[in-house]
Amino acid sequence: MNRVDLIESPEALRALIAECEVSGKQTLFTRGVRPVAVLVSFDEYIALRETIGIANDAELVARLNEEGERIVADFERVRIATGDYEKLSDHERELVDVELAKLDDDPIAGAPLLDPLRGLWVLRLEWLRVLYRIEAEAREIVVLAIVRAEPLR
């Protein structure tokens, strides 16, 4: 993926990007009448990429659709309902623990997934993907899966 520092961009483009970042407003770029690109916020980009990645993983989708939860670890408001946590290396578990403590304070720190996975959220930790849902009425977060994934670039 190409990277461009916004400082190097024309003022009009910086304004479009700022509006997208703050409000989520998308911008369609065209060549004549033909659409060629869309400007979306980074959060929306992550949600789209993660939804596609997860939806294309048939084994993971099947696991997410399984009934029953066995709680293997508990934080204040975060419950881990997957054996994936127990399979992590010590280093990975430390990384996950730090981020789950943050998630306990800010449940929407991850990205909301899109249809057909609407209602689920994903939190990326380098090469790990933490899938969870927010149980608003119970005021808790349930981690459904922790899987390895290609790092986001």
DRENDO-1510 file (C-alpha; in Angstrom, 1 decimal, always signed):
<recs>
REC; n; res; u; v; w
REC; 1; MET; +0.0; +0.0; +0.0 .
REC; 2; ASN; +1.3; +3.4; -0.9 .
REC; 3; ARG; +1.7; +6.0; +1.9 .
REC; 4; VAL; +1.5; +9.7; +1.4 .
REC; 5; ASP; +2.1; +12.3; +4.1 .
REC; 6; LEU; -0.8; +14.7; +4.2 .
REC; 7; ILE; +1.6; +17.7; +4.5 .
REC; 8; GLU; +2.5; +17.0; +0.9 .
REC; 9; SER; -1.1; +17.1; -0.3 .
REC; 10; PRO; -3.0; +20.1; -1.8 .
REC; 11; GLU; -5.2; +22.0; +0.7 .
REC; 12; ALA; -8.4; +20.9; -1.0 .
REC; 13; LEU; -7.5; +17.3; -0.6 .
REC; 14; ARG; -6.4; +17.8; +3.0 .
REC; 15; ALA; -9.9; +19.3; +3.7 .
REC; 16; LEU; -11.7; +16.3; +2.2 .
REC; 17; ILE; -9.5; +14.0; +4.3 .
REC; 18; ALA; -10.1; +15.9; +7.5 .
REC; 19; GLU; -13.9; +15.9; +6.8 .
REC; 20; CYS; -13.7; +12.1; +6.2 .
REC; 21; GLU; -11.7; +11.5; +9.4 .
REC; 22; VAL; -14.0; +13.6; +11.6 .
REC; 23; SER; -17.4; +12.9; +10.2 .
REC; 24; GLY; -16.9; +9.7; +8.2 .
REC; 25; LYS; -18.2; +11.4; +5.0 .
REC; 26; GLN; -17.1; +9.5; +2.0 .
REC; 27; THR; -15.8; +11.1; -1.3 .
REC; 28; LEU; -16.2; +9.5; -4.7 .
REC; 29; PHE; -13.4; +10.3; -7.2 .
REC; 30; THR; -14.3; +10.0; -10.9 .
REC; 31; ARG; -12.6; +10.2; -14.2 .
REC; 32; GLY; -15.2; +11.9; -16.3 .
REC; 33; VAL; -18.4; +10.0; -15.2 .
REC; 34; ARG; -16.6; +6.8; -14.3 .
REC; 35; PRO; -16.0; +6.1; -10.6 .
REC; 36; VAL; -12.3; +5.3; -9.9 .
REC; 37; ALA; -11.7; +5.6; -6.2 .
REC; 38; VAL; -13.5; +6.2; -2.9 .
REC; 39; LEU; -12.1; +8.1; +0.1 .
REC; 40; VAL; -13.3; +6.4; +3.4 .
REC; 41; SER; -12.1; +6.8; +7.0 .
REC; 42; PHE; -9.5; +4.5; +8.3 .
REC; 43; ASP; -11.9; +3.0; +10.8 .
REC; 44; GLU; -14.4; +2.2; +7.9 .
REC; 45; TYR; -11.5; +0.8; +5.9 .
REC; 46; ILE; -10.5; -1.5; +8.8 .
REC; 47; ALA; -14.1; -2.6; +9.3 .
REC; 48; LEU; -14.5; -3.5; +5.7 .
REC; 49; ARG; -11.1; -5.3; +5.5 .
REC; 50; GLU; -11.7; -7.2; +8.7 .
REC; 51; THR; -15.3; -8.2; +7.7 .
REC; 52; ILE; -14.1; -9.6; +4.4 .
REC; 53; GLY; -11.2; -11.4; +6.0 .
REC; 54; ILE; -13.4; -13.0; +8.7 .
REC; 55; ALA; -16.3; -13.7; +6.3 .
REC; 56; ASN; -13.9; -15.6; +4.0 .
REC; 57; ASP; -12.7; -17.8; +6.9 .
REC; 58; ALA; -15.3; -20.6; +6.9 .
REC; 59; GLU; -13.9; -22.3; +9.9 .
REC; 60; LEU; -13.9; -19.1; +12.0 .
REC; 61; VAL; -17.4; -18.2; +10.9 .
REC; 62; ALA; -18.6; -21.7; +11.9 .
REC; 63; ARG; -17.0; -21.3; +15.3 .
REC; 64; LEU; -18.6; -17.9; +15.8 .
REC; 65; ASN; -22.0; -19.5; +15.0 .
REC; 66; GLU; -21.6; -22.3; +17.5 .
REC; 67; GLU; -23.9; -22.2; +20.5 .
REC; 68; GLY; -22.6; -22.2; +24.1 .
REC; 69; GLU; -19.8; -20.3; +25.7 .
REC; 70; ARG; -17.3; -21.6; +28.2 .
REC; 71; ILE; -15.7; -18.7; +30.1 .
REC; 72; VAL; -12.0; -19.3; +30.4 .
REC; 73; ALA; -10.9; -15.9; +31.8 .
REC; 74; ASP; -12.5; -12.9; +33.3 .
REC; 75; PHE; -11.6; -9.3; +33.6 .
REC; 76; GLU; -13.8; -6.7; +35.3 .
REC; 77; ARG; -16.3; -6.5; +32.4 .
REC; 78; VAL; -14.6; -8.6; +29.7 .
REC; 79; ARG; -15.3; -12.3; +29.6 .
REC; 80; ILE; -13.2; -14.6; +27.3 .
REC; 81; ALA; -15.4; -17.3; +26.0 .
REC; 82; THR; -12.9; -19.1; +23.8 .
REC; 83; GLY; -10.2; -21.7; +24.3 .
REC; 84; ASP; -8.0; -19.6; +22.0 .
REC; 85; TYR; -6.8; -17.6; +25.0 .
REC; 86; GLU; -5.3; -20.7; +26.6 .
REC; 87; LYS; -3.4; -21.5; +23.4 .
REC; 88; LEU; -1.6; -18.2; +23.2 .
REC; 89; SER; +2.1; -17.9; +24.0 .
REC; 90; ASP; +3.0; -16.1; +27.2 .
REC; 91; HIS; +4.0; -13.0; +25.1 .
REC; 92; GLU; +0.8; -13.1; +23.1 .
REC; 93; ARG; -1.3; -13.5; +26.3 .
REC; 94; GLU; +0.5; -10.4; +27.9 .
REC; 95; LEU; -0.3; -8.4; +24.7 .
REC; 96; VAL; -3.9; -9.5; +24.8 .
REC; 97; ASP; -4.3; -8.8; +28.5 .
REC; 98; VAL; -3.0; -5.2; +28.1 .
REC; 99; GLU; -5.4; -4.6; +25.2 .
REC; 100; LEU; -8.4; -6.3; +27.0 .
REC; 101; ALA; -7.9; -4.1; +30.0 .
REC; 102; LYS; -8.1; -1.1; +27.6 .
REC; 103; LEU; -11.2; -2.6; +26.0 .
REC; 104; ASP; -12.7; -2.9; +29.5 .
REC; 105; ASP; -12.6; +0.9; +29.7 .
REC; 106; ASP; -13.5; +1.6; +26.1 .
REC; 107; PRO; -15.6; -1.2; +24.5 .
REC; 108; ILE; -15.7; +0.5; +21.1 .
REC; 109; ALA; -11.9; +0.6; +20.8 .
REC; 110; GLY; -12.2; -2.0; +18.1 .
REC; 111; ALA; -13.9; -1.7; +14.7 .
REC; 112; PRO; -17.5; -2.7; +14.2 .
REC; 113; LEU; -17.9; -5.4; +11.5 .
REC; 114; LEU; -20.3; -5.0; +8.6 .
REC; 115; ASP; -23.0; -7.4; +7.3 .
REC; 116; PRO; -23.0; -10.4; +7.5 .
REC; 117; LEU; -21.1; -10.0; +10.8 .
REC; 118; ARG; -22.9; -6.9; +12.1 .
REC; 119; GLY; -23.0; -6.9; +15.9 .
REC; 120; LEU; -19.5; -8.2; +16.2 .
REC; 121; TRP; -16.4; -6.1; +16.7 .
REC; 122; VAL; -12.7; -6.8; +16.0 .
REC; 123; LEU; -9.7; -5.5; +17.8 .
REC; 124; ARG; -6.3; -5.9; +16.0 .
REC; 125; LEU; -3.2; -6.5; +18.0 .
REC; 126; GLU; -0.3; -6.8; +15.5 .
REC; 127; TRP; -0.8; -10.3; +14.1 .
REC; 128; LEU; -3.7; -11.2; +16.4 .
REC; 129; ARG; -7.4; -10.6; +15.7 .
REC; 130; VAL; -9.7; -10.5; +18.7 .
REC; 131; LEU; -13.4; -10.9; +17.8 .
REC; 132; TYR; -15.9; -9.8; +20.4 .
REC; 133; ARG; -19.5; -8.6; +21.0 .
REC; 134; ILE; -20.7; -6.0; +23.3 .
REC; 135; GLU; -23.5; -7.1; +25.6 .
REC; 136; ALA; -25.0; -3.6; +26.4 .
REC; 137; GLU; -27.7; -4.8; +28.8 .
REC; 138; ALA; -25.2; -6.9; +30.9 .
REC; 139; ARG; -22.6; -4.1; +30.5 .
REC; 140; GLU; -19.9; -6.6; +29.5 .
REC; 141; ILE; -17.8; -7.7; +26.5 .
REC; 142; VAL; -17.6; -11.3; +25.4 .
REC; 143; VAL; -14.5; -12.3; +23.5 .
REC; 144; LEU; -15.6; -15.0; +21.0 .
REC; 145; ALA; -12.3; -15.7; +19.2 .
REC; 146; ILE; -8.6; -14.8; +19.2 .
REC; 147; VAL; -7.0; -15.8; +16.0 .
REC; 148; ARG; -3.8; -15.1; +14.1 .
REC; 149; ALA; -4.1; -13.0; +11.0 .
REC; 150; GLU; -1.8; -11.1; +8.6 .
REC; 151; PRO; -0.8; -7.8; +10.1 .
REC; 152; LEU; -2.6; -4.7; +8.7 .
REC; 153; ARG; -0.4; -2.6; +6.5 .
</recs>
